[in-house]
Amino acid sequence: MINVDDVQEGIKELQRCAKMGLAGGMITVYPPEGKRYDNPMYEPLWAAAQDLDIPLGMHIATGRAQGRILGSRTAIASATPSWPTPITGCGCPSVR
C-alpha cells in the first residue's frame, strides 16, 4: 500500500518500487478524513505516478478505523500477533 496520508512518503515509496522494477501500486479506497482524492495536496503523488509510469489501483479491501488503514499488512499484523511482521512495505503488486 502506498502511503496517501503523507504524500512525500508515498512518492518515495513509488520511486523505490520503480527502482525495483515493480509495475504498479495500490492505495486505500478511503483517503484520510476531509482529504478526498480530488484534493490538490495529492497532485504531486499523481504526477510522480505518471512520471514513473506506475499505475495506481485502489485496494478494495481497505478502510479506516481510528486513524488506521484497515487491510494493510501492518494493521493486520498488529491485530493478529501470531502473524509475522512484514519485512517490506512496498505497495506495488507485480514485477515488470
C-alpha positions as CSV (number, residue, x, y, z in Angstrom):
1,M,0.0,0.0,0.0
2,I,1.3,3.4,-1.0
3,N,1.0,5.9,1.9
4,V,-1.6,8.5,1.0
5,D,-1.5,10.1,4.5
6,D,1.9,11.5,3.8
7,V,2.2,12.4,0.1
8,Q,6.0,12.9,0.2
9,E,6.4,9.4,1.8
10,G,4.1,8.0,-0.9
11,I,6.2,9.5,-3.6
12,K,9.4,8.0,-2.1
13,E,7.7,4.6,-2.0
14,L,6.6,4.9,-5.7
15,Q,10.2,5.7,-6.6
16,R,11.5,2.8,-4.6
17,C,9.0,0.5,-6.3
18,A,10.0,1.8,-9.7
19,K,13.7,1.1,-9.0
20,M,12.8,-2.5,-8.1
21,G,11.1,-2.9,-11.4
22,L,7.6,-3.3,-9.9
23,A,4.7,-2.5,-12.2
24,G,2.1,-0.7,-10.1
25,G,1.0,0.5,-6.7
26,M,-2.1,0.2,-4.5
27,I,-3.8,3.0,-2.5
28,T,-6.5,2.7,0.1
29,V,-10.1,3.2,-1.1
30,Y,-10.6,5.7,1.7
31,P,-8.2,8.7,1.9
32,P,-7.8,10.5,5.3
33,E,-11.0,12.1,6.6
34,G,-11.5,15.5,4.9
35,K,-8.8,14.9,2.3
36,R,-10.6,13.4,-0.7
37,Y,-8.6,12.3,-3.7
38,D,-9.6,15.4,-5.6
39,N,-7.7,17.5,-3.1
40,P,-4.8,19.4,-4.7
41,M,-2.5,18.0,-2.0
42,Y,-2.4,14.7,-4.0
43,E,-1.3,16.3,-7.3
44,P,2.4,15.6,-6.6
45,L,1.6,11.9,-6.0
46,W,-0.4,11.6,-9.2
47,A,2.3,13.4,-11.1
48,A,5.0,11.1,-9.7
49,A,3.0,8.0,-10.6
50,Q,2.6,9.4,-14.1
51,D,6.3,10.4,-14.5
52,L,7.4,6.9,-13.2
53,D,4.8,5.1,-15.4
54,I,3.4,3.4,-12.3
55,P,-0.3,2.9,-12.4
56,L,-2.2,3.1,-9.1
57,G,-5.1,0.9,-8.2
58,M,-7.5,1.1,-5.3
59,H,-7.3,-1.8,-2.9
60,I,-10.9,-2.6,-2.3
61,A,-10.4,-4.5,1.0
62,T,-9.2,-1.4,2.9
63,G,-11.0,1.0,5.1
64,R,-10.2,3.3,8.0
65,A,-10.9,3.0,11.7
66,Q,-9.5,5.1,14.5
67,G,-7.0,6.7,12.1
68,R,-5.6,3.4,10.9
69,I,-5.9,1.9,7.5
70,L,-7.6,-1.4,7.8
71,G,-6.5,-4.2,5.4
72,S,-2.9,-3.1,5.3
73,R,-0.3,-5.7,6.2
74,T,0.9,-3.6,9.2
75,A,-2.6,-3.2,10.6
76,I,-3.4,-6.9,10.1
77,A,-0.1,-7.9,11.7
78,S,-0.7,-5.7,14.7
79,A,-4.2,-7.1,15.1
80,T,-3.0,-10.6,14.7
81,P,0.1,-11.1,16.8
82,S,0.8,-14.6,15.7
83,W,1.4,-13.4,12.1
84,P,5.0,-12.3,11.2
85,T,5.6,-8.6,10.8
86,P,6.1,-7.8,7.1
87,I,9.7,-7.1,6.0
88,T,8.8,-4.7,3.3
89,G,6.0,-2.1,3.0
90,C,6.1,-1.9,-0.8
91,G,2.6,-1.5,-2.1
92,C,3.4,-2.5,-5.7
93,P,1.7,-5.6,-6.8
94,S,3.9,-7.1,-9.5
95,V,7.2,-7.0,-11.3
96,R,7.5,-5.6,-14.8
